[in-house]
Amino acid sequence: MPDVYPPGMATAPQLPGPLHVAFVRGDDYSTLLDLSISIVGYTWSAEIYSLTNGQSLATPQITVVDAAAGKFNLSLTDAQAGELPPGTLGLRINWSAPGDAKRRAFEGVCEVMR
């Protein structure tokens, strides 16, 4: 992060965490993510999209594994992965917390191999 604040000033960025995934086109994909905070009552959405035009290409499934511990699974079926074009795509995961607070939790790239 560039030094744009006066010395001694506290910073409090609220930026999405980086998340980069890679898989072979047509394979099932699944990964466990651990936030180490309670996500009880949160709702989630995920999207894989074109970096060229922003078009949504797939909606990965998010399954909460242990809400109190902040663990959830991000997955794609083989059919979903098979419909993605090979190359570098965008990936984002958003959450809505109880009380209607909304955040982009993760932003990154999705590498789809041939």
C-alpha positions as CSV (number, residue, x, y, z in Angstrom):
1,M,0.0,0.0,0.0
2,P,1.5,3.4,-0.9
3,D,2.4,5.7,1.9
4,V,-0.3,8.4,1.5
5,Y,-1.1,9.0,5.1
6,P,0.8,11.3,7.4
7,P,3.4,9.5,9.7
8,G,1.8,8.1,12.8
9,M,-1.8,8.1,11.3
10,A,-3.6,4.8,11.7
11,T,-4.9,3.1,8.6
12,A,-8.0,1.0,8.4
13,P,-8.4,-0.5,4.9
14,Q,-11.5,-2.5,4.1
15,L,-10.4,-4.3,1.0
16,P,-11.3,-7.8,-0.2
17,G,-8.8,-10.6,0.5
18,P,-7.0,-12.0,-2.5
19,L,-8.2,-15.4,-3.7
20,H,-6.7,-17.1,-6.7
21,V,-7.9,-20.5,-7.9
22,A,-6.8,-22.8,-10.7
23,F,-8.3,-26.0,-12.1
24,V,-8.5,-28.1,-15.2
25,R,-11.5,-27.3,-17.4
26,G,-14.2,-30.0,-16.9
27,D,-12.9,-31.1,-13.4
28,D,-14.8,-30.8,-10.2
29,Y,-13.3,-28.1,-8.0
30,S,-13.6,-27.5,-4.3
31,T,-11.6,-25.6,-1.7
32,L,-12.2,-25.0,2.1
33,L,-11.8,-21.3,3.1
34,D,-11.3,-20.4,6.8
35,L,-12.0,-16.8,7.9
36,S,-11.4,-17.6,11.6
37,I,-14.4,-15.4,12.6
38,S,-18.0,-16.4,13.2
39,I,-20.1,-16.3,10.0
40,V,-23.3,-17.3,11.7
41,G,-26.3,-15.8,9.9
42,Y,-24.2,-14.6,6.9
43,T,-25.4,-15.1,3.3
44,W,-23.0,-15.6,0.4
45,S,-22.7,-15.1,-3.3
46,A,-19.9,-16.0,-5.7
47,E,-19.3,-15.3,-9.3
48,I,-16.7,-16.2,-12.0
49,Y,-16.7,-13.6,-14.7
50,S,-15.0,-12.4,-17.8
51,L,-12.1,-9.9,-17.2
52,T,-12.7,-8.6,-20.7
53,N,-16.4,-7.6,-20.6
54,G,-17.5,-8.4,-17.0
55,Q,-20.0,-11.1,-18.2
56,S,-21.0,-13.6,-15.5
57,L,-19.8,-17.1,-16.6
58,A,-20.5,-19.3,-13.6
59,T,-22.0,-19.2,-10.1
60,P,-19.9,-21.3,-7.7
61,Q,-21.6,-23.0,-4.8
62,I,-20.8,-21.8,-1.3
63,T,-21.5,-24.3,1.5
64,V,-21.0,-23.3,5.1
65,V,-19.1,-26.1,6.9
66,D,-18.7,-24.6,10.4
67,A,-20.3,-21.1,10.8
68,A,-19.1,-20.5,14.3
69,A,-15.5,-21.1,13.2
70,G,-15.9,-19.2,9.9
71,K,-15.3,-22.2,7.6
72,F,-17.0,-22.6,4.2
73,N,-16.5,-24.5,1.0
74,L,-16.3,-23.0,-2.5
75,S,-17.0,-25.5,-5.3
76,L,-17.9,-26.0,-9.0
77,T,-19.3,-29.1,-10.6
78,D,-17.5,-30.7,-13.5
79,A,-20.3,-29.4,-15.7
80,Q,-19.9,-25.8,-14.6
81,A,-16.1,-26.0,-15.0
82,G,-16.5,-27.6,-18.4
83,E,-18.5,-24.6,-19.6
84,L,-15.8,-22.1,-18.7
85,P,-13.4,-20.9,-21.4
86,P,-9.7,-21.7,-20.9
87,G,-7.7,-18.7,-19.6
88,T,-7.7,-16.2,-16.8
89,L,-11.1,-15.1,-15.5
90,G,-12.2,-13.0,-12.5
91,L,-13.5,-14.4,-9.2
92,R,-15.4,-12.6,-6.5
93,I,-17.1,-13.7,-3.3
94,N,-19.5,-11.4,-1.4
95,W,-21.2,-11.7,2.0
96,S,-24.1,-10.1,3.8
97,A,-23.9,-10.2,7.5
98,P,-26.8,-10.0,9.9
99,G,-28.0,-6.5,10.1
100,D,-27.6,-6.1,6.3
101,A,-23.9,-5.2,6.3
102,K,-22.6,-6.1,2.8
103,R,-18.9,-6.7,1.8
104,R,-16.8,-8.1,-0.9
105,A,-14.9,-10.8,1.0
106,F,-12.6,-12.0,-1.7
107,E,-11.5,-10.9,-5.2
108,G,-9.1,-12.6,-7.4
109,V,-8.5,-14.7,-10.5
110,C,-9.6,-18.1,-11.7
111,E,-7.2,-19.9,-14.0
112,V,-8.9,-22.4,-16.2
113,M,-6.5,-24.9,-17.8
114,R,-7.2,-26.9,-20.9
